[in-house]
Amino acid sequence: MQIPRLSASAYSNTAPLVWSLLYGRHRGEAELIMDNAPARSAELLASGRVDAALTPVIVYQTLDDVRLVPDVCVGARERVRSVRLATRGMPLADVRSVSLDTSSRTSVCLTKIIFREFFGFEPDWRAAEPNLSAMLETSDCELLIGDPALKLSVSNEYTSFDIVELWRKYTGFGFVFAMWMTRQEKAPVDLADIRDEGLRHLDEIAANYIDDIGISADDMKEYLSENISYSADGDMQKGMALYFELAAKNKLTEANRPLKFIAG
């Protein structure tokens, strides 16, 4: 019997959702494809090359016949730290151009919603590779996601703004960035149990990333255990529904498809 194929990004905040598949008691249950860009997982799911993918949530509105795996997610209730807007001291109200790290469409769409809906204006958008100094050479502001943004959260060199703090300030909700998606009726493996085992090994996971990111083990564990939420509670589901509504209103998606989950 062929084992299922899964895809996920290689960011530190996804590690608890795949650790068990790599090192724990679910090891060998699935072939895992990992890439630094979350958008890559969406491409693999869209082309049918994987059975399930941990995918930016905005993809749900663009792919036909996909279902969400309930509860398991990468999100944040109040502060995410690893998705940030940054300037060289300029208030966001004065920003007129934004360089976008396009490796996650969810964060790009969220940034556009924040400026249009909450700040009441639209800057000039510029796609860019995720290089902070280069992005700010040509734009007033930049969107940075993932581990580079996490490193920025402990830097005093730039003025940075946590995107979930901005979202919560104006909506009162948490935010879901990514969820497992599949075209199958059921999940190919027990993704909730895989998550739960990963969360029991946060010390080991944190230790794997501190050298690359440049923050302490305690800070890394705090990020994974307190900033990131791996379960989409009611508050976060309401936030996701509002996000989809505003994305459709701003023509960032063609429609607002109702949420459809796998069985079980």
C-alpha positions in Angstrom: 0.0 0.0 0.0 1.4 3.4 -1.0 2.0 5.7 1.9 0.3 9.2 1.7 2.4 12.2 0.6 2.1 15.4 2.7 3.6 18.9 2.2 4.5 21.6 4.7 6.8 24.6 4.9 10.1 24.4 6.7 9.5 27.3 9.0 10.0 26.8 12.8 6.3 27.4 13.5 5.3 24.4 11.4 7.7 22.0 13.2 5.3 20.9 15.9 2.8 19.8 13.2 5.3 17.5 11.5 7.8 16.5 14.2 6.1 13.2 14.9 6.2 12.3 11.2 10.0 12.8 11.2 11.1 11.7 14.6 8.1 10.4 16.7 5.8 7.5 16.7 4.2 8.5 13.4 7.5 8.3 11.7 7.2 6.5 8.3 3.4 6.9 8.1 3.7 9.5 5.3 6.2 10.9 2.9 6.8 14.6 3.9 7.9 17.2 1.4 9.1 20.4 3.0 10.0 23.8 1.4 10.7 27.3 2.8 7.8 28.9 0.9 4.3 28.0 2.2 3.0 28.8 -1.3 4.9 25.8 -2.6 2.6 23.5 -0.6 -0.3 25.1 -2.3 1.2 24.3 -5.7 1.7 20.7 -4.8 -1.8 20.3 -3.5 -3.3 22.1 -6.6 -1.4 19.8 -9.0 -2.4 16.6 -7.1 1.1 15.7 -6.2 0.3 15.4 -2.4 -2.6 14.0 -0.5 -2.7 16.8 2.0 -0.8 20.1 2.5 -0.3 22.6 5.3 -1.4 25.5 3.2 -1.9 29.3 3.6 -5.6 29.6 4.4 -6.3 32.0 1.5 -5.7 29.0 -0.9 -9.0 27.6 0.4 -10.7 30.2 -1.7 -8.8 29.5 -4.9 -8.7 25.7 -5.1 -11.8 23.6 -6.1 -12.9 20.6 -4.0 -10.5 21.1 -1.1 -11.6 20.5 2.5 -10.1 21.8 5.7 -8.8 19.5 8.5 -10.6 21.0 11.5 -8.9 22.4 14.5 -5.2 21.8 13.5 -3.7 25.1 12.3 -0.8 27.6 12.5 -2.3 30.8 14.0 -2.1 33.3 16.8 -4.6 34.6 19.2 -3.0 38.0 20.1 0.6 38.3 18.8 2.4 36.2 16.2 5.9 37.7 16.0 6.8 35.9 12.8 4.6 38.0 10.4 5.6 41.7 10.7 5.5 45.0 8.9 8.7 47.1 9.3 9.8 50.6 8.5 12.9 52.7 9.3 11.0 54.6 12.0 8.0 55.7 9.8 4.5 55.3 11.2 2.3 53.1 9.1 -0.1 56.0 8.5 2.7 57.7 6.6 3.6 54.7 4.4 3.1 55.1 0.7 4.9 52.0 -0.6 5.2 48.4 0.7 7.5 45.7 -0.4 5.7 42.3 0.0 7.4 39.0 0.8 5.1 37.0 -1.6 6.0 33.5 -0.2 2.6 33.5 1.7 -0.5 34.9 -0.1 -2.4 34.8 3.2 -0.1 37.4 4.7 0.0 39.5 1.6 -3.8 39.6 1.4 -4.0 40.4 5.2 -1.6 43.3 4.7 -3.7 44.7 1.9 -6.9 44.4 4.0 -5.2 46.1 7.0 -4.2 49.1 4.9 -7.5 49.4 2.9 -10.0 48.6 5.6 -8.4 49.8 8.8 -6.0 52.6 7.7 -8.2 53.8 4.9 -5.7 54.1 2.1 -3.7 51.9 -0.3 0.0 52.2 -0.8 2.0 51.1 -3.8 2.5 47.4 -3.6 5.9 45.9 -4.7 6.7 42.2 -4.8 10.2 41.5 -3.4 12.5 38.7 -2.2 12.6 38.5 1.6 15.6 40.7 2.2 14.9 43.3 4.8 17.6 45.9 4.0 17.0 45.6 0.2 13.2 45.9 0.6 13.5 49.1 2.6 15.9 50.7 0.1 13.0 50.9 -2.4 9.9 51.1 -0.2 8.7 52.8 3.0 7.6 49.6 4.6 8.1 45.8 4.1 6.1 42.7 4.9 8.3 39.9 6.2 7.2 36.4 7.2 8.5 33.3 8.9 11.8 33.0 10.6 13.3 36.2 9.2 10.4 38.1 10.7 10.9 36.3 14.0 14.5 37.5 14.1 13.2 41.0 13.4 10.9 40.8 16.4 13.9 40.9 18.8 15.8 43.6 16.8 15.9 47.3 17.7 17.3 48.4 14.4 13.9 48.8 12.7 10.4 49.9 13.8 8.2 46.8 13.3 4.5 46.0 13.8 3.1 42.6 14.6 0.4 41.9 12.0 -1.8 39.9 14.4 -1.7 42.7 17.0 -2.9 45.0 14.2 -5.6 42.6 13.1 -6.8 42.0 16.7 -6.8 45.7 17.5 -9.4 46.4 14.7 -11.4 43.1 14.8 -11.1 41.6 18.3 -10.2 38.2 16.8 -7.2 35.9 16.5 -5.9 34.9 13.1 -5.4 31.6 11.3 -2.5 31.6 8.8 -2.4 28.0 7.7 -4.4 24.8 7.9 -4.1 21.3 6.5 -6.1 20.9 3.3 -7.0 17.8 1.3 -9.3 16.7 -1.5 -10.0 13.4 0.3 -13.0 12.7 2.5 -10.8 12.0 5.5 -7.3 13.0 6.6 -4.7 10.6 5.2 -3.1 10.4 8.7 -4.1 11.5 12.2 -2.9 15.1 12.0 -4.3 16.1 15.4 -2.4 13.3 17.1 0.7 14.2 15.2 0.3 17.8 16.4 -0.2 16.7 20.0 3.0 14.7 20.0 4.9 17.5 18.5 3.7 19.9 21.2 5.0 17.5 23.9 8.5 17.9 22.4 8.9 21.7 22.1 12.2 21.7 24.0 13.8 19.5 21.3 12.1 21.5 18.5 13.2 24.9 19.9 16.8 23.6 20.2 16.9 22.8 16.4 16.2 26.4 15.4 18.0 28.7 17.8 21.3 28.8 16.0 19.7 29.6 12.6 17.4 32.3 13.9 19.7 33.8 16.5 17.4 33.8 19.6 17.6 32.0 22.9 16.1 28.6 23.5 13.7 30.0 26.1 12.6 32.7 23.6 12.1 30.1 20.9 10.1 27.9 23.2 8.0 30.9 24.3 7.3 31.7 20.6 6.2 28.1 19.8 4.1 27.6 23.0 2.6 31.1 23.7 2.6 33.1 20.4 1.7 30.4 18.0 -1.6 28.6 18.4 -2.0 25.1 16.8 -5.7 24.8 17.5 -8.3 27.0 15.9 -10.8 27.8 18.6 -14.0 29.7 18.1 -12.4 33.1 18.3 -9.9 32.2 15.6 -12.5 30.6 13.4 -14.6 33.8 13.5 -11.4 35.7 12.6 -10.9 33.4 9.6 -14.5 33.9 8.5 -14.1 37.7 8.7 -10.8 37.5 6.8 -12.4 35.6 4.0 -15.3 38.1 3.9 -13.0 41.1 3.7 -10.8 39.4 1.1 -13.8 38.9 -1.2 -15.1 42.4 -0.5 -11.7 43.8 -1.6 -11.6 41.5 -4.6 -8.5 39.7 -3.4 -10.5 36.4 -4.0 -13.2 35.8 -6.5 -15.7 34.6 -4.0 -16.2 33.7 -0.3 -16.6 29.9 -0.2 -18.3 28.5 2.9 -16.0 26.5 5.1 -16.0 22.8 4.4 -14.3 20.3 6.6 -13.3 16.6 6.3 -15.5 14.0 7.9 -14.7 13.0 11.5 
